[in-house]
């Protein structure tokens, strides 16, 4: 898959989370990250933790 379409509320949530993370990074003297970099990192970390529960729901475990 080369393209992933996000819903409007998912894009909005990514913008908010990127702002939150970049605020903390700035306080720590680190460079900011882009929304794209954040999404790639979240996907990279979530894929190995993805599971299915007894009801068929996808959950992200630890």
N, CA, C and O atoms as a GROMACS GRO file, in nm:
protein
  248
    1UNK      N    1   0.085  -0.117   0.000
    1UNK     CA    2   0.000   0.000   0.000
    1UNK      C    3   0.090   0.124   0.000
    1UNK      O    4   0.182   0.135   0.081
    2UNK      N    5   0.062   0.214  -0.090
    2UNK     CA    6   0.142   0.336  -0.098
    2UNK      C    7   0.066   0.458  -0.048
    2UNK      O    8   0.127   0.558  -0.013
    3UNK      N    9  -0.065   0.450  -0.045
    3UNK     CA   10  -0.146   0.564  -0.004
    3UNK      C   11  -0.243   0.522   0.104
    3UNK      O   12  -0.303   0.415   0.098
    4UNK      N   13  -0.257   0.607   0.202
    4UNK     CA   14  -0.354   0.584   0.308
    4UNK      C   15  -0.438   0.709   0.322
    4UNK      O   16  -0.385   0.817   0.349
    5UNK      N   17  -0.568   0.696   0.302
    5UNK     CA   18  -0.657   0.811   0.314
    5UNK      C   19  -0.706   0.821   0.457
    5UNK      O   20  -0.753   0.723   0.515
    6UNK      N   21  -0.696   0.938   0.512
    6UNK     CA   22  -0.741   0.962   0.648
    6UNK      C   23  -0.871   1.040   0.647
    6UNK      O   24  -0.895   1.123   0.558
    7UNK      N   25  -0.955   1.014   0.745
    7UNK     CA   26  -1.078   1.090   0.761
    7UNK      C   27  -1.044   1.226   0.822
    7UNK      O   28  -0.939   1.242   0.883
    8UNK      N   29  -1.132   1.321   0.805
    8UNK     CA   30  -1.108   1.458   0.852
    8UNK      C   31  -1.076   1.460   1.002
    8UNK      O   32  -0.982   1.528   1.044
    9UNK      N   33  -1.151   1.386   1.081
    9UNK     CA   34  -1.126   1.387   1.225
    9UNK      C   35  -0.991   1.323   1.260
    9UNK      O   36  -0.931   1.358   1.361
   10UNK      N   37  -0.944   1.229   1.178
   10UNK     CA   38  -0.812   1.169   1.202
   10UNK      C   39  -0.701   1.268   1.171
   10UNK      O   40  -0.601   1.275   1.243
   11UNK      N   41  -0.719   1.345   1.065
   11UNK     CA   42  -0.621   1.449   1.031
   11UNK      C   43  -0.617   1.555   1.141
   11UNK      O   44  -0.510   1.599   1.181
   12UNK      N   45  -0.735   1.594   1.189
   12UNK     CA   46  -0.741   1.693   1.297
   12UNK      C   47  -0.673   1.641   1.423
   12UNK      O   48  -0.599   1.715   1.488
   13UNK      N   49  -0.697   1.515   1.457
   13UNK     CA   50  -0.634   1.455   1.575
   13UNK      C   51  -0.482   1.450   1.558
   13UNK      O   52  -0.408   1.472   1.654
   14UNK      N   53  -0.435   1.420   1.438
   14UNK     CA   54  -0.290   1.417   1.412
   14UNK      C   55  -0.229   1.556   1.428
   14UNK      O   56  -0.119   1.569   1.482
   15UNK      N   57  -0.298   1.658   1.382
   15UNK     CA   58  -0.249   1.795   1.397
   15UNK      C   59  -0.238   1.833   1.544
   15UNK      O   60  -0.138   1.892   1.586
   16UNK      N   61  -0.340   1.799   1.621
   16UNK     CA   62  -0.340   1.830   1.764
   16UNK      C   63  -0.226   1.757   1.834
   16UNK      O   64  -0.154   1.816   1.914
   17UNK      N   65  -0.212   1.628   1.805
   17UNK     CA   66  -0.106   1.549   1.870
   17UNK      C   67   0.031   1.598   1.829
   17UNK      O   68   0.122   1.602   1.913
   18UNK      N   69   0.050   1.635   1.704
   18UNK     CA   70   0.178   1.688   1.658
   18UNK      C   71   0.212   1.816   1.732
   18UNK      O   72   0.326   1.838   1.772
   19UNK      N   73   0.112   1.902   1.750
   19UNK     CA   74   0.133   2.027   1.824
   19UNK      C   75   0.175   1.996   1.967
   19UNK      O   76   0.270   2.056   2.018
   20UNK      N   77   0.106   1.903   2.032
   20UNK     CA   78   0.138   1.866   2.171
   20UNK      C   79   0.280   1.812   2.182
   20UNK      O   80   0.356   1.851   2.271
   21UNK      N   81   0.315   1.722   2.092
   21UNK     CA   82   0.448   1.661   2.096
   21UNK      C   83   0.556   1.764   2.067
   21UNK      O   84   0.660   1.766   2.134
   22UNK      N   85   0.533   1.851   1.969
   22UNK     CA   86   0.633   1.951   1.936
   22UNK      C   87   0.651   2.053   2.048
   22UNK      O   88   0.761   2.106   2.065
   23UNK      N   89   0.547   2.080   2.123
   23UNK     CA   90   0.559   2.170   2.238
   23UNK      C   91   0.656   2.111   2.341
   23UNK      O   92   0.742   2.181   2.393
   24UNK      N   93   0.640   1.982   2.370
   24UNK     CA   94   0.729   1.914   2.464
   24UNK      C   95   0.870   1.906   2.408
   24UNK      O   96   0.968   1.927   2.480
   25UNK      N   97   0.882   1.874   2.278
   25UNK     CA   98   1.014   1.865   2.216
   25UNK      C   99   1.086   2.000   2.224
   25UNK      O  100   1.206   2.005   2.250
   26UNK      N  101   1.012   2.108   2.201
   26UNK     CA  102   1.070   2.242   2.208
   26UNK      C  103   1.121   2.271   2.349
   26UNK      O  104   1.229   2.327   2.366
   27UNK      N  105   1.042   2.234   2.450
   27UNK     CA  106   1.083   2.254   2.589
   27UNK      C  107   1.210   2.177   2.623
   27UNK      O  108   1.286   2.218   2.710
   28UNK      N  109   1.232   2.065   2.554
   28UNK     CA  110   1.350   1.983   2.576
   28UNK      C  111   1.466   2.021   2.486
   28UNK      O  112   1.572   1.958   2.490
   29UNK      N  113   1.447   2.124   2.404
   29UNK     CA  114   1.552   2.169   2.315
   29UNK      C  115   1.569   2.083   2.191
   29UNK      O  116   1.675   2.084   2.128
   30UNK      N  117   1.466   2.008   2.156
   30UNK     CA  118   1.472   1.921   2.038
   30UNK      C  119   1.402   1.987   1.920
   30UNK      O  120   1.322   2.078   1.938
   31UNK      N  121   1.434   1.940   1.801
   31UNK     CA  122   1.369   1.994   1.682
   31UNK      C  123   1.228   1.939   1.670
   31UNK      O  124   1.197   1.832   1.723
   32UNK      N  125   1.143   2.013   1.602
   32UNK     CA  126   1.005   1.970   1.584
   32UNK      C  127   0.998   1.860   1.478
   32UNK      O  128   1.091   1.841   1.399
   33UNK      N  129   0.886   1.787   1.480
   33UNK     CA  130   0.863   1.683   1.380
   33UNK      C  131   0.739   1.718   1.300
   33UNK      O  132   0.655   1.796   1.345
   34UNK      N  133   0.729   1.662   1.182
   34UNK     CA  134   0.613   1.688   1.097
   34UNK      C  135   0.500   1.591   1.131
   34UNK      O  136   0.522   1.489   1.195
   35UNK      N  137   0.380   1.626   1.087
   35UNK     CA  138   0.266   1.536   1.105
   35UNK      C  139   0.294   1.402   1.036
   35UNK      O  140   0.262   1.296   1.090
   36UNK      N  141   0.354   1.408   0.920
   36UNK     CA  142   0.385   1.287   0.846
   36UNK      C  143   0.482   1.199   0.925
   36UNK      O  144   0.461   1.078   0.934
   37UNK      N  145   0.586   1.257   0.980
   37UNK     CA  146   0.684   1.180   1.058
   37UNK      C  147   0.617   1.119   1.180
   37UNK      O  148   0.646   1.004   1.216
   38UNK      N  149   0.528   1.194   1.245
   38UNK     CA  150   0.456   1.142   1.360
   38UNK      C  151   0.370   1.023   1.320
   38UNK      O  152   0.372   0.919   1.388
   39UNK      N  153   0.295   1.035   1.212
   39UNK     CA  154   0.208   0.926   1.169
   39UNK      C  155   0.289   0.801   1.132
   39UNK      O  156   0.249   0.690   1.165
   40UNK      N  157   0.401   0.820   1.064
   40UNK     CA  158   0.485   0.706   1.029
   40UNK      C  159   0.536   0.635   1.154
   40UNK      O  160   0.536   0.512   1.161
   41UNK      N  161   0.578   0.712   1.253
   41UNK     CA  162   0.630   0.653   1.376
   41UNK      C  163   0.519   0.582   1.454
   41UNK      O  164   0.541   0.474   1.508
   42UNK      N  165   0.400   0.641   1.459
   42UNK     CA  166   0.289   0.577   1.530
   42UNK      C  167   0.250   0.446   1.461
   42UNK      O  168   0.224   0.346   1.529
   43UNK      N  169   0.245   0.446   1.331
   43UNK     CA  170   0.212   0.324   1.257
   43UNK      C  171   0.319   0.218   1.278
   43UNK      O  172   0.288   0.101   1.301
   44UNK      N  173   0.446   0.259   1.271
   44UNK     CA  174   0.557   0.166   1.289
   44UNK      C  175   0.549   0.097   1.425
   44UNK      O  176   0.572  -0.023   1.436
   45UNK      N  177   0.515   0.175   1.529
   45UNK     CA  178   0.508   0.117   1.664
   45UNK      C  179   0.380   0.037   1.686
   45UNK      O  180   0.380  -0.060   1.763
   46UNK      N  181   0.270   0.075   1.620
   46UNK     CA  182   0.142   0.010   1.644
   46UNK      C  183   0.129  -0.125   1.574
   46UNK      O  184   0.066  -0.216   1.628
   47UNK      N  185   0.186  -0.139   1.458
   47UNK     CA  186   0.167  -0.262   1.379
   47UNK      C  187   0.205  -0.388   1.458
   47UNK      O  188   0.126  -0.482   1.460
   48UNK      N  189   0.322  -0.393   1.522
   48UNK     CA  190   0.354  -0.517   1.594
   48UNK      C  191   0.267  -0.540   1.717
   48UNK      O  192   0.260  -0.652   1.768
   49UNK      N  193   0.200  -0.436   1.766
   49UNK     CA  194   0.116  -0.448   1.886
   49UNK      C  195  -0.031  -0.471   1.854
   49UNK      O  196  -0.111  -0.490   1.945
   50UNK      N  197  -0.068  -0.470   1.727
   50UNK     CA  198  -0.208  -0.487   1.688
   50UNK      C  199  -0.252  -0.630   1.716
   50UNK      O  200  -0.185  -0.727   1.681
   51UNK      N  201  -0.369  -0.639   1.780
   51UNK     CA  202  -0.427  -0.769   1.816
   51UNK      C  203  -0.576  -0.764   1.789
   51UNK      O  204  -0.632  -0.659   1.759
   52UNK      N  205  -0.639  -0.878   1.802
   52UNK     CA  206  -0.784  -0.886   1.788
   52UNK      C  207  -0.841  -0.944   1.917
   52UNK      O  208  -0.786  -1.041   1.970
   53UNK      N  209  -0.950  -0.887   1.967
   53UNK     CA  210  -1.010  -0.939   2.090
   53UNK      C  211  -1.114  -1.047   2.057
   53UNK      O  212  -1.134  -1.081   1.940
   54UNK      N  213  -1.178  -1.098   2.159
   54UNK     CA  214  -1.275  -1.206   2.142
   54UNK      C  215  -1.396  -1.167   2.058
   54UNK      O  216  -1.468  -1.253   2.008
   55UNK      N  217  -1.418  -1.037   2.042
   55UNK     CA  218  -1.534  -0.988   1.968
   55UNK      C  219  -1.497  -0.944   1.825
   55UNK      O  220  -1.583  -0.897   1.751
   56UNK      N  221  -1.371  -0.960   1.788
   56UNK     CA  222  -1.327  -0.923   1.655
   56UNK      C  223  -1.281  -0.780   1.642
   56UNK      O  224  -1.252  -0.733   1.532
   57UNK      N  225  -1.274  -0.708   1.756
   57UNK     CA  226  -1.227  -0.570   1.754
   57UNK      C  227  -1.075  -0.566   1.751
   57UNK      O  228  -1.009  -0.646   1.816
   58UNK      N  229  -1.021  -0.472   1.676
   58UNK     CA  230  -0.877  -0.453   1.672
   58UNK      C  231  -0.837  -0.366   1.790
   58UNK      O  232  -0.895  -0.260   1.813
   59UNK      N  233  -0.737  -0.412   1.863
   59UNK     CA  234  -0.686  -0.335   1.976
   59UNK      C  235  -0.534  -0.323   1.964
   59UNK      O  236  -0.469  -0.409   1.904
   60UNK      N  237  -0.480  -0.217   2.020
   60UNK     CA  238  -0.334  -0.200   2.022
   60UNK      C  239  -0.288  -0.234   2.162
   60UNK      O  240  -0.313  -0.160   2.257
   61UNK      N  241  -0.221  -0.348   2.175
   61UNK     CA  242  -0.174  -0.396   2.305
   61UNK      C  243  -0.040  -0.336   2.340
   61UNK      O  244   0.017  -0.257   2.264
   62UNK      N  245   0.009  -0.376   2.454
   62UNK     CA  246   0.140  -0.324   2.496
   62UNK      C  247   0.250  -0.424   2.469
   62UNK      O  248   0.366  -0.397   2.497
   0.00000   0.00000   0.00000
